[in-house]
Amino acid sequence: MVCEEEEDEVIAACALCPNEDCGSLVIAYRTIGTPSADPWNFVCSRCGTDFSMPEEELVFQSLALATLLGKSSRIASA
């Protein structure tokens, strides 16, 4: 018997490393169900700096496909 596990849908976000000697673009992932008020947590793979960033200060944040499709249908009907 094969048991299929349901995978959580994830979104990604990018932020700049706050280390003055680094400045790398850092990517983090989290599940869709995480409250948007929670800060994003990052670990820079280049210098090892561990930092958090609020959503409004992110360089980039992906959207869930369902969210994107919902927004595009509202735009199309406007």
LINNOR-V165340 format. One record per residue. RES is the residue in one small letter. SS is DSSP state (helix for helix, strand for strand, loop for the rest). BURIAL is b if it has 16 or more other C-alpha atoms within 10 Angstrom, else e. D_FIRST is the distance of its C-alpha to the first C-alpha in whole Angstrom. Layout:
BEGIN
res/ss/burial/d_first
RES/SS/BURIAL/D_FIRST
RES/SS/BURIAL/D_FIRST
END
This chain:
BEGIN
res/ss/burial/d_first
m/loop/e/0
v/loop/e/4
c/loop/e/6
e/loop/e/10
e/loop/e/13
e/loop/e/16
e/loop/e/19
d/loop/e/22
e/loop/e/25
v/strand/e/28
i/strand/b/31
a/strand/b/34
a/strand/b/37
c/strand/b/40
a/strand/b/43
l/strand/b/46
c/loop/b/46
p/loop/b/49
n/loop/e/50
e/loop/e/53
d/loop/e/53
c/loop/e/50
g/loop/e/49
s/loop/b/46
l/strand/e/43
v/strand/b/40
i/strand/b/37
a/strand/e/35
y/strand/e/31
r/strand/e/30
t/strand/e/28
i/loop/e/29
g/loop/e/30
t/loop/e/32
p/loop/e/36
s/loop/e/38
a/loop/e/41
d/loop/e/39
p/loop/b/40
w/strand/b/38
n/strand/b/38
f/strand/b/38
v/strand/e/39
c/loop/b/41
s/loop/e/40
r/loop/e/43
c/loop/e/45
g/loop/e/42
t/loop/e/44
d/strand/e/42
f/strand/e/43
s/strand/e/42
m/strand/b/43
p/loop/e/44
e/helix/b/42
e/helix/e/46
e/helix/e/47
l/loop/e/44
v/loop/e/45
f/strand/e/42
q/strand/b/39
s/loop/e/36
l/loop/e/35
a/loop/e/32
l/helix/e/31
a/helix/e/31
t/helix/e/35
l/helix/e/36
l/helix/e/36
g/helix/e/37
k/helix/e/40
s/helix/e/41
s/helix/e/41
r/helix/e/43
i/helix/e/45
a/helix/e/45
s/helix/e/46
a/loop/e/49
END
